[in-house]
Amino acid sequence: MEMVVLPESLAGLWEACRRFPAAVFSAGGTDLLVQLRAGRRPEPEVLIGLKRVPELREITVCEAEVAIGAAATQAEIVSRLAAGSELPLLAAALGHIGSPQIRNMGTLGGNLVTASPAGDSLPALYLYDAEVELWRPDGKRRIKVAEFITGPGRTGLAAGEIVGRILLPRACRWSGHYFEKVGLRRALAIAVVSLAALWRLDGEGRVAEMRLAWGSLGPTIVRLPEVEDFLLGKPLSRESLAAAGVLVRERVRPIDDIRASAAYRREVAARLLLRLAQIDR
């Protein structure tokens, strides 16, 4: 690497992009530096750091949505969301990433652009119907996170664009949330399977709305609308969740890899649903 450029304003960032069109961007670098050291991507001649651009660090809570700058650290986001009781599922998911050191460096934008099927923040972003705001010198555009991520390590980011903000609707209608990931160790683990859940119960304690998303079961985050629909009108009991788990085993198509077999992933994906019966409501 020949040069690292650290712009301190959005205008300075666009000027750096103009001067070095082949540069690689870095926010926290917790994924990028690992990839470079492992030789999984070529070392760039120029690296542009994003952390000093104030607009990319802002976290704004508006009446209709929460806007999170792409270079805001995971620790900053957890602290801000927890303080305001906003988007508790996202705060819970971010709290499972790496270690405190990693969360103080890693960013939500970086987790998105890495686009790993095991990315801890992604299931929550899918369930919250989050959007990505993409910036370029002459304008902005918004796209759903579920459309932005197109495969492992692949996104809809166009040439000349950066991830500027992640936008999440403010919604207080949820009765409960849950996030859990299963890994090969208790800390600093990559998810073998993860589950995020949001639900709303009616006055009789039955499911009026259910959203479920699994990580590490496919090339992107897996949603199973038929399982969500199956649970409608039912209590979150062990019996109803076990029956939903049968559908999960039938529908998911995970792969074997160095962390787990497809059969193990399928079984864990179904059994994680049973955790919802243990939530104190």
MARMAR-919136 format. One line per 5 residues: number of its first residue (from 0); for each residue z, y, x of C-alpha. Coordinates in Angstrom, 3 decimals, padded with zeros to 6 digits, always signed. Example, Ala and Ser with C-alpha at 12.3 -4.5 7.8 and 13.67 -1.06 7.14 Angstrom:
% residues 2
0	+007.800:-004.500:+012.300 ~ +007.140:-001.060:+013.670
% end
This chain:
% residues 281
0	+000.000:+000.000:+000.000 ~ -001.101:+003.295:+001.493 ~ +000.471:+005.838:-000.850 ~ +003.053:+006.256:-003.604 ~ +002.593:+009.278:-005.883
5	+005.555:+010.493:-007.972 ~ +004.406:+013.173:-010.428 ~ +007.169:+015.211:-012.090 ~ +005.224:+016.420:-015.124 ~ +002.614:+015.116:-017.527
10	+000.067:+017.548:-016.066 ~ +000.869:+016.228:-012.599 ~ +000.427:+012.664:-013.839 ~ -003.056:+013.367:-015.227 ~ -004.007:+015.101:-011.984
15	-002.848:+012.051:-010.013 ~ -004.902:+009.822:-012.326 ~ -007.963:+012.013:-011.726 ~ -007.535:+011.896:-007.941 ~ -006.764:+008.177:-007.775
20	-008.606:+006.418:-010.632 ~ -007.948:+002.948:-009.168 ~ -004.185:+003.508:-008.812 ~ -001.666:+001.129:-010.352 ~ +001.174:+002.501:-012.498
25	+004.822:+001.585:-012.031 ~ +007.798:+002.484:-014.218 ~ +010.792:+000.350:-013.247 ~ +008.773:-002.047:-011.106 ~ +010.932:-005.056:-012.004
30	+007.879:-007.102:-013.008 ~ +005.246:-005.440:-010.828 ~ +007.089:-005.819:-007.526 ~ +007.806:-009.498:-008.202 ~ +004.110:-010.088:-008.893
35	+003.073:-008.254:-005.711 ~ +005.554:-010.114:-003.511 ~ +004.482:-013.447:-004.993 ~ +000.815:-012.640:-004.360 ~ -000.041:-012.924:-008.058
40	-001.892:-009.614:-007.995 ~ -003.571:-007.675:-005.182 ~ -001.606:-004.907:-003.535 ~ -002.914:-001.509:-004.682 ~ -003.866:+001.238:-002.272
45	-002.123:+003.848:-004.432 ~ +000.882:+003.423:-006.725 ~ +001.707:+006.094:-009.318 ~ +005.353:+006.149:-010.406 ~ +006.147:+007.247:-013.954
50	+009.915:+007.617:-013.861 ~ +009.968:+011.355:-013.041 ~ +007.804:+012.452:-015.990 ~ +010.352:+013.773:-018.543 ~ +008.200:+013.054:-021.616
55	+008.126:+009.365:-020.680 ~ +011.940:+009.151:-020.552 ~ +012.743:+010.731:-023.920 ~ +014.394:+008.817:-026.777 ~ +014.064:+010.721:-030.059
60	+015.571:+009.748:-033.411 ~ +013.658:+011.420:-036.255 ~ +014.055:+011.052:-039.998 ~ +011.311:+008.438:-040.302 ~ +011.214:+006.743:-036.903
65	+012.714:+006.245:-033.475 ~ +010.425:+007.211:-030.583 ~ +011.208:+005.618:-027.216 ~ +009.510:+006.872:-024.066 ~ +007.768:+004.091:-022.190
70	+009.701:+004.826:-018.985 ~ +013.142:+004.933:-020.616 ~ +015.207:+002.172:-019.057 ~ +016.424:-000.782:-021.055 ~ +020.035:+000.219:-020.350
75	+019.407:+003.769:-021.642 ~ +017.842:+002.404:-024.816 ~ +020.691:-000.035:-025.484 ~ +023.257:+002.736:-024.985 ~ +021.431:+005.157:-027.279
80	+020.672:+002.644:-030.031 ~ +024.158:+001.155:-029.977 ~ +025.754:+004.597:-030.200 ~ +023.793:+005.412:-033.355 ~ +023.730:+001.911:-034.849
85	+019.937:+002.148:-034.810 ~ +017.676:-000.898:-034.573 ~ +020.450:-003.371:-033.679 ~ +018.028:-006.273:-033.225 ~ +016.150:-004.444:-030.463
90	+019.434:-003.472:-028.773 ~ +020.565:-007.109:-028.891 ~ +017.281:-008.361:-027.427 ~ +017.233:-005.800:-024.612 ~ +020.794:-006.762:-023.736
95	+019.549:-010.270:-022.855 ~ +017.081:-009.057:-020.220 ~ +017.911:-009.996:-016.645 ~ +021.079:-008.428:-015.272 ~ +022.677:-004.960:-015.466
100	+020.804:-004.021:-012.287 ~ +017.474:-005.028:-013.818 ~ +018.209:-003.278:-017.130 ~ +019.016:-000.078:-015.233 ~ +015.547:-000.195:-013.647
105	+013.339:-002.038:-016.148 ~ +011.644:-000.177:-018.995 ~ +010.504:-000.998:-022.510 ~ +006.968:+000.102:-021.656 ~ +006.914:-002.228:-018.675
110	+008.107:-005.160:-020.791 ~ +005.252:-004.444:-023.209 ~ +002.496:-004.077:-020.617 ~ +003.580:-007.256:-018.815 ~ +002.841:-008.959:-022.165
115	+004.671:-012.172:-021.323 ~ +005.135:-014.593:-024.233 ~ +008.731:-014.842:-022.974 ~ +009.317:-011.066:-023.011 ~ +012.743:-010.584:-024.566
120	+011.967:-007.308:-026.346 ~ +008.734:-008.468:-027.976 ~ +010.023:-010.571:-030.917 ~ +012.183:-007.655:-032.087 ~ +009.311:-005.187:-031.734
125	+007.103:-007.449:-033.837 ~ +009.714:-007.719:-036.590 ~ +010.316:-003.974:-036.693 ~ +006.544:-003.344:-037.059 ~ +006.651:-001.226:-033.918
130	+003.645:+000.762:-032.757 ~ +002.536:+001.753:-029.281 ~ +001.407:+005.321:-028.707 ~ -001.230:+005.350:-025.980 ~ -001.813:+008.592:-024.087
135	-004.811:+009.868:-022.200 ~ -005.598:+013.389:-020.943 ~ -007.616:+014.284:-024.055 ~ -005.497:+012.740:-026.794 ~ -003.357:+009.941:-028.193
140	-003.780:+006.894:-030.393 ~ -001.377:+004.497:-032.089 ~ -001.691:+000.735:-032.411 ~ +000.633:-001.979:-033.722 ~ +002.459:-003.887:-030.996
145	+001.184:-007.135:-032.568 ~ -002.399:-005.892:-032.067 ~ -001.774:-004.297:-028.670 ~ -000.735:-007.597:-027.053 ~ -003.788:-009.852:-027.014
150	-002.605:-012.743:-024.830 ~ -000.474:-013.627:-021.809 ~ -000.625:-010.582:-019.537 ~ -003.366:-009.018:-021.673 ~ -003.181:-005.849:-023.765
155	-005.418:-003.400:-025.561 ~ -004.774:-000.688:-022.968 ~ -008.086:+001.062:-022.234 ~ -009.178:+002.626:-018.954 ~ -007.563:+006.014:-018.442
160	-004.689:+005.319:-020.853 ~ -000.978:+004.860:-020.352 ~ +001.713:+003.655:-022.736 ~ +003.438:+006.888:-023.732 ~ +005.934:+005.919:-026.419
165	+007.011:+003.016:-028.589 ~ +007.542:+004.011:-032.215 ~ +009.802:+002.073:-034.584 ~ +010.322:+002.873:-038.275 ~ +013.900:+003.627:-039.257
170	+014.870:+001.083:-041.891 ~ +018.399:+000.523:-043.191 ~ +017.560:-002.146:-045.734 ~ +018.375:-005.158:-043.551 ~ +021.469:-007.195:-044.339
175	+021.575:-008.898:-040.954 ~ +019.867:-009.588:-037.650 ~ +020.010:-012.219:-034.956 ~ +018.553:-012.755:-031.472 ~ +019.027:-015.677:-029.142
180	+017.132:-017.103:-026.225 ~ +017.480:-020.513:-024.626 ~ +016.888:-020.714:-020.886 ~ +017.553:-023.015:-017.969 ~ +020.676:-021.128:-016.891
185	+023.254:-018.798:-018.404 ~ +022.067:-015.587:-016.749 ~ +018.840:-014.163:-015.301 ~ +016.929:-016.757:-017.301 ~ +013.357:-016.681:-018.556
190	+013.270:-017.776:-022.175 ~ +012.247:-021.366:-022.841 ~ +012.392:-020.413:-026.528 ~ +013.713:-017.274:-028.197 ~ +014.244:-016.397:-031.849
195	+014.552:-012.999:-033.508 ~ +015.424:-012.687:-037.184 ~ +015.841:-009.898:-039.723 ~ +016.840:-010.571:-043.307 ~ +017.829:-008.858:-046.535
200	+019.980:-010.579:-049.144 ~ +020.108:-009.868:-052.862 ~ +023.286:-009.339:-054.881 ~ +023.822:-013.094:-055.168 ~ +023.596:-013.735:-051.439
205	+020.087:-015.187:-051.535 ~ +017.217:-014.225:-049.254 ~ +015.179:-011.340:-050.685 ~ +013.222:-010.747:-047.458 ~ +013.038:-012.675:-044.194
210	+011.274:-011.943:-040.927 ~ +011.218:-014.444:-038.063 ~ +009.585:-014.326:-034.627 ~ +009.695:-016.800:-031.745 ~ +009.005:-016.180:-028.076
215	+007.669:-018.697:-025.526 ~ +006.013:-020.873:-028.175 ~ +002.446:-019.653:-027.759 ~ +000.201:-017.193:-025.913 ~ +001.821:-014.330:-027.861
220	+004.825:-013.988:-030.159 ~ +004.738:-016.546:-033.003 ~ +005.299:-015.538:-036.629 ~ +005.393:-018.178:-039.378 ~ +004.964:-016.472:-042.780
225	+005.135:-019.813:-044.577 ~ +008.648:-020.398:-043.211 ~ +009.716:-016.880:-044.201 ~ +008.333:-017.457:-047.725 ~ +010.073:-020.850:-047.967
230	+013.459:-019.184:-047.482 ~ +012.957:-016.589:-050.225 ~ +015.431:-017.034:-053.065 ~ +017.582:-019.435:-051.060 ~ +020.999:-018.890:-049.467
235	+021.189:-018.881:-045.691 ~ +022.874:-022.266:-045.789 ~ +022.624:-025.060:-043.269 ~ +020.678:-027.112:-045.835 ~ +017.997:-024.492:-046.526
240	+017.646:-023.601:-042.841 ~ +017.350:-027.274:-041.857 ~ +014.561:-027.676:-044.415 ~ +012.844:-024.582:-042.986 ~ +013.192:-026.147:-039.539
245	+011.058:-029.090:-040.705 ~ +008.255:-026.612:-041.383 ~ +008.745:-025.026:-037.963 ~ +008.351:-028.395:-036.231 ~ +005.118:-028.991:-038.155
250	+003.589:-025.549:-037.541 ~ +004.326:-024.590:-033.932 ~ +002.066:-025.664:-031.066 ~ +003.912:-025.014:-027.790 ~ +002.774:-026.300:-024.398
255	+004.370:-028.261:-021.577 ~ +005.130:-026.240:-018.456 ~ +007.546:-026.245:-015.528 ~ +010.419:-024.934:-017.692 ~ +010.210:-027.286:-020.692
260	+008.144:-029.830:-022.569 ~ +006.337:-028.977:-025.785 ~ +008.537:-031.451:-027.668 ~ +011.717:-029.765:-026.441 ~ +010.430:-026.309:-027.370
265	+009.471:-027.516:-030.837 ~ +012.939:-028.960:-031.433 ~ +014.771:-025.893:-030.117 ~ +012.610:-023.551:-032.205 ~ +013.638:-025.412:-035.351
270	+017.303:-025.767:-034.460 ~ +017.750:-022.083:-033.609 ~ +017.301:-021.357:-037.308 ~ +020.612:-023.111:-037.972 ~ +022.398:-020.296:-036.121
275	+021.709:-018.017:-039.102 ~ +024.067:-020.112:-041.249 ~ +026.921:-019.162:-038.901 ~ +026.517:-015.387:-039.203 ~ +029.518:-013.707:-040.774
280	+028.225:-011.994:-043.906
% end
